[in-house]
Amino acid sequence: MAPAGGPRAKKGILERLENGEVVVGDGSFLLTLEKRGYVKAGLWTPEVVVEYPNAVRQLHMEFLRAGSNVMQTFTFSASEDNKESKWEDVNAAACDLAREVAGKGDALVAGGICQTSAYTHHKDEARVKQLFQRQLDVFARKNVDFLIAEYFEHAEEAVWAVEVLKALGKPVAATMCIGPDGDMHGVSPGECAVKLVKAGAAIVGVNCRFGPSTSLKTMKLMKAGLAAGLEAHLMVQSLGFHTPDCGKGGFVDLPEYPSGLEPRAATRWDIQKYAREAYKLGVRYIGGCCGFEPYHIRAIAEELAPERGFWPPASDKHGSWGSSFNMHTKPWIRARARREYWENLLPASGRPFCPSLSQPDV
């Protein structure tokens, strides 16, 4: 199978999904750039796009090479209530960076918004929608290809977001940061999916807060909820961490969050399994969120290369299922150059005094 070729005519997100194509999303920006020294943990705001644009550009490029064909604007928590006077510059710069990198491949630009601080403080619908509208005005000016409302823990606010975004006339995806128990008001995953589709979302799913296995359980419930005549494309962007011990609030309630999560990192082989299971479930937009590094995105692209018809550029330096290890000088490592070895591996943590699971703080 040949690597991806040069620039081609770009189809829209819905055209790709309606043709049955696999859309590979991108991955972690906040946690990854915090580890690299460009983002401060806490409010998790993305001023790095104006302070260190090369860092953001480089991460976009790594995801593009790894196989992503969506460059999502790094505008998480970039609404006026979090960024005050800097919000417009941040949103505009994020759009420019995403567009620049998307133009180097067959990638689309997605303008992204997320839940607001205003909603949790006073639930003022007019105020919350105004915040979304201001970001949307920038996305309209920058002519993004489609829109994503992500990381919503309350279905009501997610619906408000979709209602605002759909007015632009571009496709809208909506994802919630929920697990199988549903949103913080007890709205089930199936009900959340129904509400989002009725509000105008063409793509629905989950992102962040939970690891691959939990996110796929939630997607099954969302899909089942849509069975009553409602149609939407499915999207999943899980954490790059294993978090089976999370409570309803997800990994933010774990004692390791945010600076001790490394022992929970998913392997590339875990993510290949996640990609295949998502595909079997009928999900065609598959990516990641916090902790999802470029090599995780490459794992999705490699697992689904037969369906996509090409390998990502980053696979030139990576043998599928460890095949490059057959050049190793050690015979026992050469013996690992096969799919069965990595598929069945149960990796050790190397931490003899650590429990396998922890107790959430909340």
N, C-alpha and C positions, 0 to 999 in steps of 0.2 A: 504494500500500500504506500502510495507516494505522500510526501509531506504536503502541507497546504501550499498552494501556489501563490501567485502574485495577486494584485488587486482585482476584484471582480465586481460586477454590478451588485449593489447591496439591496437585498430584499428586506422589507420591514419585518418587525417582530411577529406580527400576526400571520403574515404570509409564510414565514418560516415554520411557525408552529402548526398552521393549518395544513401544510405540506407534510407534516409528520417529522420534520427535522428536529434534531437535538440542539437546543440552545444551551451553551455552557456559560454560566455567569462568572463573576469574579469572586474574590474572597475578602480576606481581612485587611482593613486599612487602619482602623483605630489601634487595635492591639499590636499589630505589626509595626506601625510607625512609632508607637510608644516604646517598643523594644529597641527600635533603631535610634531613639533619642530625639524624635521630632514632635511628639504629641505628649501632653501632660495628662496623666490619669486623673479622673475626677469628673469634671463636666464633660469630658470627651468631645470637645469642640474642634472643628477642623481648620483652624487658622493656618495650619501648615501649608495650605494651598497657596497662600500669599507670602508666608514667611520662608518656606523652603520648597518652592514648586518643583525643583529637580527631584526631590525625594518622592513626591507624589507621582511625577512623570515616570520615574524609574519603576515604581511598583505597578503602575498601569501597564508598562511595557512588559514586565515579568509575567503578569497575568495574560496579556495578549499572546506572548510566546508560548505560554503553557497551554493555550487552547481556548481561552475565553473569547466569546464573540459578542460580549456586552461590556462596555466600559461605563460603569455607573458613576455618576458625579459624586465626588467626595463631599457631600453636603449633609451628612448626618449631624443632627443637632445644630444646623446652621440657620435656624429661623431667628427672627428678630428678638424673640424673648430670651434666647440664649446668647446671641452675639451682639445685641444692641446695634451700635452704629456701623460695625464691621460686616454685618450680615450680607449686604448686597455685594460688596467686593469679594467676599468668600464664595458666594454662589456663582458669580460671574467667572471668577478664576477657575473654579472647579469644572465648570462647563468647558472652558477653553482647553484645559489640560486633557479632559476626557476626549474631546473632539480631536485634538492633535494626535493622540495615540490611536484612537479608533481609525483614523485615516490611514494608518500604516498597515491595516489589515482589513478583514471582512467583519468588522465589529460595528455595533450600533451604540449610540449614546443614550443612556437612560438618566433622566433627571430624577433625583431621589429626595423624598421628604420623609420625616419620621414623626413619632408622637411628640407633643409639645409639653413643656413645663406648665403652660397655661391651663391645659385640660385638667391636670391633677390638682391644681390650686383652686379653680373656681368653675370649671365646666361651662364656660361662656361660649356657646356655639358661634356667635358672631365674631368674637375675638379670635378664637381658634381658626376659623375659616379665613379670617383676614391674614393671619400668619401664613397659612398655606398659600393663599392667593399671591402674596408678595413674592414668595419663592417661585411660584408658577410664572409670574410675570417675567422673571429673569430667564427661566427655562424657555419661555415663548420667544423672548428676544434672541436667545442663543440657538433656537431651533433644534432642540433635542429631538431624538427620534421617537421616544416613548417615555412614559412616566412610571415611577415606582413609588407607592406609598408603603413603607416598610416599618417594621419594629413597632407594632401597635399592640399593647396589652389590653386595650379596651375596644371592643367591636364598635361601640358608638363613635369614638373618635376616628377610627379607621373609615367608617362610613362617611363621616364628614369630609375626610381627606379625599376619598374617591369622588364625592359629589363636586368638590372644587376642581380636581384635576381633570375630570372628564369634559369640563367646559372648553378645554383647549382643542378638543377634537382629535387628539392623538390617543393611541392605545394606552390603557391604564392597567398596571399590575398592582396587586395589593397583597401584602404578606403580614402575618401577625406573629409576634414573638410569644406563642403559647404552646403548651404541651397538650397531652390528651385530656386533661381536666378542663380545658377551655380558657376563656379570658378571666380577668380579675373580678368580673361581675357574675360569673357562672354561666356565661353563654358558651355552649358546646362548640367544638370545632366545626361540626356540620352546620350548626346555626350561623356561625361566623361566616362560613363560606357562602351560604345563601344570602346573608345580608350584604356582603361585598359584591356579589354578582348582581343582585337587584339594584344596588347603588350605581352600577355601571362598570365594574371591573371586568376585564376580559381574561385576566390571568389571576389566579388566587393561590395562596399557599402559606407557608411559614418560613420565617428566617430567625436565626440567632437563638439565644437563651437555652437551647437544648441541643444535645449531640445527635449524631446521625440516626441511631436506632430509634430514639424517642421522636425525632422529627418525622420519620417515616410512619410511625404509628399514628401521629397526628394527621399526616396527609391522608392515610387510609380513612380516617373519620371524616375529614373534609370531603373526600371524594364520595363517600357514602351519603353525606348530607346533600350533595348535589344531584343525587340520582333521581330526584322527583321532577324531571323535565328541564332543569336548569343546566346550561352548558357553560363551561369555562375551561381554559387551559390550566394545567397544574404546574406549580413552581415550588421548589424547595431549596433553601440555602441554610443548611444547618451550621452549628458550631464545628470547629475542627478539633473538638475535645470530647472525650467520653464522659458523660454526666448522668449515669443511670440513677444516682442518688439525689438528684435535684428534687426539690419540692415544686409547688405550682409556679413559683417565681423564677425558676430556672437557675442558671449558673451564678447569677448575681447574688444568690443567697448562700452559696458555698463558701466555707472559710478560706479557700484558696483564691477566691476572686479578689482582685484581678491579677495579682503579681506572683501567684504560686501555682499556676495552672499547667505548667510545662509537663509534669508527669502524666497528665491526662491526654496529651496530644495523640490524635489519631495517626496511625501509620498510613503510608500511601496505599497499602494493600487494604486497609480498612475502608478507605475512600473508594477504591475500585468496587468493593462489595456494595457500598452505599449507592454508588452510581448505577450499578446493575439492578439493585432492588428497586430504586426509584424508577428506572426505566420500565421494569416489569409491572410496576404499579400504574403506569400510564403517565408518569411525570415526564415532560419533555423540556422543561427549563430547570436545569440542575446546576447549582453552584454552591457557594459557601459564605460564611460570615466570619465572626471573630475566631481567630486561631486557624483559619483556612489559608494556608500559605500557597505560593505558586505551585509547589510540587504536588499539593493536593488537587489543584485544578488540573494539572497535567495528568494525574491519576484518573480523573473523570474523563478527560479527552482520550486517554489511551484505552480505557475500558470500553468506551463507546465509539472508538475509531471505526469498527466495522459498520456501524449504523451511520456515522457521519461521512465515511468515505475517504478520510485522510487523517494523517498523524499531525499533531501540533509541532511547530519548529523546535520546541524544547526537547522533544523526544529524540532528536538527533544525538543527544548526549546521554540517552537513557535507554537501556535495553528492556524491552517489554518482559515483565515478570522475571526480572533478574537475569535475562539472557546474556548481558554483558559480563557477568561473573564467570562465564566459561573461559575467559582469558586470564583468570587469576592464577597466581603461582601456587596457591595452596589447594590440594585436591579436594579437601572437605568444603572449601568455599566454592570451587567449581561445581561441586555436586548440588549446590543451591541454585544453579542456573535453570530453574524449572518452576512452572506455575504451581504445581502441587505443594512444593515446599513453603512458599510464601502464603498461599491460600490457607494452609492448615497451621501456620505458626501461631503460637500463643506467646507473644513477647513478654518478657519479664520487665519489671519496673526498675530493678536494681536498687530498691529501697527496702532493706530487710526490716526496718522498724516502723514502716508506714502501713496504715490500714489500707485495704483495697477501696473502701468507700468512706465517706465522711458524713457528718451530721450537719445539715444546713442550719445556718444561724437563725433562720426565720421559720 
